[in-house]
């Protein structure tokens, strides 16, 4: 899209200053993002995003979720006397007619957020110190939202972290074998099925009224935390998937990505394991902020959450591989199989270290 077209879209929003430029920002996998720079140093810059309405089908609910969450956090920060509140939580800019997004003539949905200056994130190279900060950030995020009033948030991607739903889709993929790729891989189907009943425990506990759903981020990667120039946490970003879920899922998803010693598609099994120093640091930071509102059953299942999310991602990659790579972007015909195999090895390593993981959680929860 040409820059002038983007400027025309920006013109639909109620923002301050005169737009100087609109340039691509980052390399997001879901939404297209652009940095909107204004001419004056006294007016804010912005982030323009095209919302992927193929993934997020209910854009009204998506935007309302973000509004409710950010308004609540902003009020909490102000009440606590936090300085520089506007850099500590995302802020939506409304359209000129007061809406939370603009739909263009082609049906594309656009939103604008205030740009947070002098901030940065990390895409890799996670250290225990960085994991500690990330744990505090996501723990604090959940803690501030534990008392969000009103109706539950809408699930922006229904059943996103529902392992029973993911298993149903996987079993259908195995049955259909659309891409003809199942030969020689039945052993992993069996391994997944052997663990299926155990991995559905959270869903059973929820139906029994034991395990509550809370407000989750649902994408707890370290690159979704912004830091200031002194490497202190500013805020959690990328709120599209903020919705109801189990805290153990958010906890586990960070461990699946941040505490994995190998890449998500690692080819060398010897490189794949669970980094217990990262696990311990994140756990300490997370429980430092979240312990106050968590139930004993939630704390008791945090280590299980790491296994659950790794298992679920194994199932998702495998299903997409069998279906012919319809969902995930791939770099080779076997890319989703490489991801599947790597995630399963990580799961096995977590199982081998499960007792120690539970000990670390119990110690941090004291």
Protein Blocks (a to p, Z undefined) as FASTA:
>chain_A
ZZklmmmmmmmpccedjdfbdcdehjbfkbccdddddfblkbccdddddddfklmmblml
mmmmmmmmmmmmmmmmmmnopahkllmcccddddfkopabdcdfkopacddddddehiac
dfbhpafklmmmmmmmmmmmmmmmmmcgcjddddfbghklgmklmmmmmmmmmmnomnop
mgoplmmmmmmmmmmmmmmmmmmmmmnomaccdddeklacfklcccdfkopafbdehjll
gccddfklmmmmmmmmmmpcbdfklfblklgccdfklmmmmmmmmmmmmmmmpcfklmmm
mmmmmmmmmmmmmmmmmmmmmnooambccfbfklmmmmmmmmmmmmmmmmmmmmmmmmmm
mmmmZZ
